[in-house]
């Protein structure tokens, strides 16, 4: 990671233009019209990558200092795949109020906020309140990036297996940030029969141990489909399994799924269902790993989503923009669709531009574009 200037400062004239006295002209203009910030500073192309280090990759609560390499890596991916400048910000607090206050105070320096590796359920409140407080895009990638790429792969897997969203029954293991966001985006895409499970079974309102976030999730999912019971009971006859929880699903449970099943086991480094096991019982298998086909990788989504949002000076990232990103990703597979190719490669040069264009168009439709 490094900061690289985009203008030369190699002589007296260039120095006086880039700094003093020339820079004062820009400052004066922005003071009179703050909107000029987006034309004369790096702010509108710069995202803050904010973490408190409480849920870093598969490492858990390792703190802000140890989280920095991951945030730096995220910034590299933003630049490489979206042309977006990312600044890692690792906060020495886990207090919800302090995180929100800090990000709000930092916001004038950035065109968007990417929340990263903040543990649930705090991440839900932090994101919701920052969206209310700020007029720039706020995006929790652990939730929505994962959800966008999952939906894209599922759109193609359903097409391959001849299913429609309305007729598909889905089980999601993991009721944390990713599980909640996946459930919500699948509902937005037309899937109605969804059961989300945690360690105690299906998340439904007849349980008395639910957090407010899980209670809201139950009302959207199991309460409507009538699903109850254990993970094994939810698996019986299910069309799709999406794992974002860790742990292991026994093969005898996997075997109870419907014919031509779809399994996305995305825990890293150890999928909930190993691909060798999954292939014995499912037609389409995806993981979060790069050494198996169909990698569900967030890098397919977040650089293009911010690129598209920045291109139209969006004030927010809407559900419509997320679904548009997923549809764009799914469409890139095209005629190459097969059991081992339901999602494009992160290195497909079409990915970033396609996602950005779809997101920008959706932002205009949803009324959040300002340019």
KETITI-616736 format. One record per residue (C-alpha): x, y, z; residue in three letters. Coordinates in steps of 0.25 Angstrom, whole numbers, padded with zeros to 4 digits, always signed. Layout:
<pts>
XYZALA
...
</pts>
This chain:
<pts>
+0000+0000+0000UNK
+0005+0014-0003UNK
-0001+0028-0007UNK
+0003+0032-0021UNK
+0001+0046-0026UNK
-0006+0048-0040UNK
+0001+0061-0043UNK
+0016+0064-0044UNK
+0023+0074-0034UNK
+0036+0075-0040UNK
+0038+0090-0041UNK
+0035+0103-0035UNK
+0022+0106-0043UNK
+0017+0092-0041UNK
+0019+0093-0026UNK
+0012+0106-0025UNK
+0000+0101-0033UNK
-0001+0088-0025UNK
+0001+0094-0011UNK
+0002+0109-0008UNK
-0002+0119-0013UNK
-0010+0112-0024UNK
-0017+0102-0015UNK
-0024+0114-0008UNK
-0032+0116-0020UNK
-0038+0103-0019UNK
-0041+0104-0004UNK
-0048+0117-0006UNK
-0056+0112-0017UNK
-0060+0100-0009UNK
-0063+0108+0003UNK
-0073+0116-0006UNK
-0079+0103-0012UNK
-0076+0090-0005UNK
-0081+0082-0017UNK
-0068+0086-0024UNK
-0062+0076-0015UNK
-0066+0065-0024UNK
-0059+0072-0036UNK
-0046+0076-0030UNK
-0042+0066-0019UNK
-0040+0051-0018UNK
-0052+0050-0008UNK
-0063+0045-0018UNK
-0054+0034-0022UNK
-0049+0030-0008UNK
-0055+0020+0001UNK
-0052+0018+0016UNK
-0050+0003+0019UNK
-0054+0003+0034UNK
-0053-0008+0044UNK
-0052-0010+0059UNK
-0045-0024+0057UNK
-0056-0032+0064UNK
-0059-0042+0053UNK
-0047-0043+0043UNK
-0048-0053+0033UNK
-0048-0067+0040UNK
-0039-0061+0051UNK
-0050-0055+0060UNK
-0047-0044+0069UNK
-0032-0041+0067UNK
-0033-0026+0069UNK
-0031-0013+0060UNK
-0015-0015+0059UNK
-0016-0029+0054UNK
-0028-0026+0045UNK
-0019-0015+0037UNK
-0013-0025+0027UNK
-0027-0030+0023UNK
-0032-0015+0021UNK
-0020-0012+0013UNK
-0023-0024+0004UNK
-0037-0019+0003UNK
-0032-0006-0002UNK
-0023-0013-0012UNK
-0035-0020-0018UNK
-0043-0007-0018UNK
-0032-0001-0027UNK
-0029-0013-0035UNK
-0044-0017-0039UNK
-0051-0004-0038UNK
-0042+0008-0039UNK
-0046+0013-0025UNK
-0036+0018-0015UNK
-0038+0011-0002UNK
-0033+0016+0012UNK
-0032+0006+0023UNK
-0037+0011+0036UNK
-0036+0002+0048UNK
-0043+0007+0061UNK
-0038+0005+0075UNK
-0052+0003+0080UNK
-0063-0007+0080UNK
-0074+0002+0085UNK
-0085+0004+0075UNK
-0087+0019+0079UNK
-0072+0022+0078UNK
-0071+0015+0064UNK
-0083+0023+0059UNK
-0078+0036+0064UNK
-0064+0034+0059UNK
-0069+0030+0045UNK
-0079+0042+0044UNK
-0068+0051+0048UNK
-0058+0045+0037UNK
-0069+0045+0026UNK
-0065+0058+0020UNK
-0052+0052+0015UNK
-0059+0041+0007UNK
-0069+0038-0004UNK
-0073+0025+0003UNK
-0072+0016+0015UNK
-0069+0001+0014UNK
-0071-0006+0028UNK
-0063-0018+0029UNK
-0061-0030+0039UNK
-0070-0024+0050UNK
-0077-0035+0058UNK
-0092-0037+0058UNK
-0101-0032+0063UNK
-0094-0019+0065UNK
-0091-0018+0051UNK
-0106-0017+0047UNK
-0109-0005+0056UNK
-0096+0002+0052UNK
-0099+0001+0037UNK
-0114+0005+0039UNK
-0110+0017+0047UNK
-0099+0022+0038UNK
-0108+0021+0026UNK
-0118+0030+0033UNK
-0107+0040+0037UNK
-0099+0041+0024UNK
-0103+0045+0010UNK
-0092+0036+0004UNK
-0092+0021+0001UNK
-0090+0012+0013UNK
-0088-0003+0011UNK
-0085-0014+0020UNK
-0077-0024+0011UNK
-0078-0036+0020UNK
-0093-0035+0018UNK
-0096-0029+0005UNK
-0084-0033-0004UNK
-0086-0048+0000UNK
-0101-0047-0002UNK
-0099-0041-0016UNK
-0089-0051-0021UNK
-0098-0062-0015UNK
-0110-0058-0022UNK
-0103-0057-0035UNK
-0098-0071-0034UNK
-0112-0076-0030UNK
-0119-0069-0041UNK
-0110-0078-0051UNK
-0111-0090-0042UNK
-0126-0089-0043UNK
-0126-0087-0058UNK
-0117-0099-0059UNK
-0126-0108-0051UNK
-0139-0103-0057UNK
-0144-0097-0044UNK
-0152-0083-0042UNK
-0150-0075-0030UNK
-0164-0076-0026UNK
-0163-0092-0025UNK
-0149-0092-0018UNK
-0147-0096-0004UNK
-0135-0091+0002UNK
-0127-0094+0015UNK
-0117-0084+0021UNK
-0108-0088+0032UNK
-0103-0076+0040UNK
-0111-0065+0045UNK
-0100-0055+0046UNK
-0097-0043+0036UNK
-0096-0051+0024UNK
-0107-0060+0026UNK
-0117-0049+0029UNK
-0113-0041+0017UNK
-0114-0054+0008UNK
-0128-0056+0013UNK
-0132-0042+0010UNK
-0126-0042-0004UNK
-0132-0055-0007UNK
-0146-0050-0003UNK
-0144-0038-0012UNK
-0141-0047-0023UNK
-0154-0055-0022UNK
-0150-0067-0013UNK
-0161-0069-0002UNK
-0158-0082+0005UNK
-0145-0079+0013UNK
-0141-0085+0026UNK
-0129-0079+0034UNK
-0123-0087+0044UNK
-0113-0085+0056UNK
-0107-0094+0066UNK
-0121-0097+0072UNK
-0128-0099+0059UNK
-0138-0092+0050UNK
-0139-0077+0054UNK
-0154-0076+0056UNK
-0162-0067+0065UNK
-0167-0079+0074UNK
-0153-0079+0080UNK
-0151-0070+0092UNK
-0136-0068+0091UNK
-0136-0059+0079UNK
-0128-0045+0078UNK
-0136-0034+0072UNK
-0128-0036+0059UNK
-0132-0051+0059UNK
-0146-0048+0062UNK
-0148-0039+0050UNK
-0141-0050+0042UNK
-0151-0060+0047UNK
-0163-0052+0043UNK
-0157-0050+0029UNK
-0154-0065+0027UNK
-0158-0077+0035UNK
-0170-0070+0040UNK
-0176-0069+0026UNK
-0172-0083+0021UNK
-0175-0090+0034UNK
-0162-0096+0036UNK
-0158-0101+0050UNK
-0148-0111+0056UNK
-0134-0115+0054UNK
-0124-0112+0043UNK
-0126-0127+0039UNK
-0141-0125+0038UNK
-0139-0113+0030UNK
-0130-0120+0020UNK
-0140-0131+0017UNK
-0145-0128+0003UNK
-0138-0115+0002UNK
-0134-0110-0012UNK
-0123-0101-0008UNK
-0113-0101+0004UNK
-0105-0088+0007UNK
-0094-0089+0018UNK
-0088-0077+0024UNK
-0087-0082+0038UNK
-0075-0092+0039UNK
-0077-0105+0045UNK
-0080-0118+0038UNK
-0093-0124+0032UNK
-0093-0139+0033UNK
-0094-0146+0019UNK
-0106-0154+0024UNK
-0113-0140+0025UNK
-0108-0135+0012UNK
-0114-0148+0005UNK
-0128-0144+0009UNK
-0128-0132+0000UNK
-0136-0131-0013UNK
-0131-0137-0026UNK
-0122-0128-0034UNK
-0119-0120-0021UNK
-0110-0108-0020UNK
-0100-0106-0009UNK
-0092-0094-0006UNK
-0083-0097+0005UNK
-0075-0084+0008UNK
-0068-0085+0021UNK
-0053-0083+0019UNK
-0044-0091+0020UNK
-0053-0103+0023UNK
-0066-0103+0015UNK
-0078-0108+0023UNK
-0080-0119+0013UNK
-0067-0123+0006UNK
-0068-0122-0009UNK
-0065-0137-0010UNK
-0077-0140-0001UNK
-0086-0129-0007UNK
-0084-0135-0022UNK
-0089-0148-0017UNK
-0103-0142-0014UNK
-0104-0129-0022UNK
-0103-0124-0036UNK
-0097-0110-0034UNK
-0086-0108-0023UNK
-0080-0095-0019UNK
-0070-0091-0008UNK
-0062-0079-0003UNK
-0049-0085-0007UNK
-0041-0082-0020UNK
-0036-0096-0022UNK
-0050-0102-0025UNK
-0060-0097-0036UNK
-0070-0087-0034UNK
-0063-0078-0024UNK
-0073-0069-0016UNK
-0063-0057-0015UNK
-0067-0043-0010UNK
-0057-0037-0020UNK
-0067-0039-0031UNK
-0077-0029-0025UNK
-0071-0018-0016UNK
-0061-0011-0025UNK
-0072-0010-0036UNK
-0083-0006-0027UNK
-0075+0006-0021UNK
-0070+0009-0035UNK
-0084+0010-0040UNK
-0089+0018-0028UNK
-0078+0028-0029UNK
-0080+0029-0044UNK
-0094+0035-0042UNK
-0090+0042-0029UNK
-0100+0033-0022UNK
-0105+0037-0008UNK
-0107+0022-0004UNK
-0107+0007-0008UNK
-0121+0002-0009UNK
-0126-0012-0010UNK
-0129-0010-0025UNK
-0114-0006-0027UNK
-0110-0019-0020UNK
-0120-0028-0028UNK
-0115-0021-0041UNK
-0101-0024-0038UNK
-0105-0039-0036UNK
-0112-0040-0049UNK
-0100-0033-0056UNK
-0091-0044-0051UNK
-0100-0055-0054UNK
-0102-0050-0068UNK
-0087-0050-0071UNK
-0087-0066-0070UNK
-0096-0066-0082UNK
-0095-0078-0091UNK
-0083-0084-0083UNK
-0093-0088-0072UNK
-0090-0101-0066UNK
-0089-0109-0053UNK
-0075-0104-0051UNK
-0077-0089-0056UNK
-0089-0082-0050UNK
-0081-0070-0046UNK
-0070-0062-0054UNK
-0056-0062-0050UNK
-0051-0050-0042UNK
-0041-0048-0053UNK
-0051-0047-0064UNK
-0048-0032-0069UNK
-0063-0030-0071UNK
-0067-0032-0057UNK
-0064-0018-0051UNK
-0070-0010-0063UNK
-0082-0019-0064UNK
-0086-0018-0049UNK
-0082-0003-0049UNK
-0092+0000-0061UNK
-0103-0008-0055UNK
-0102-0001-0041UNK
-0101+0013-0047UNK
-0114+0010-0055UNK
-0121+0004-0043UNK
-0117+0017-0035UNK
-0124+0025-0045UNK
-0136+0017-0045UNK
-0136+0017-0030UNK
-0135+0032-0029UNK
-0122+0032-0022UNK
-0113+0037-0033UNK
-0108+0052-0032UNK
-0101+0052-0046UNK
</pts>
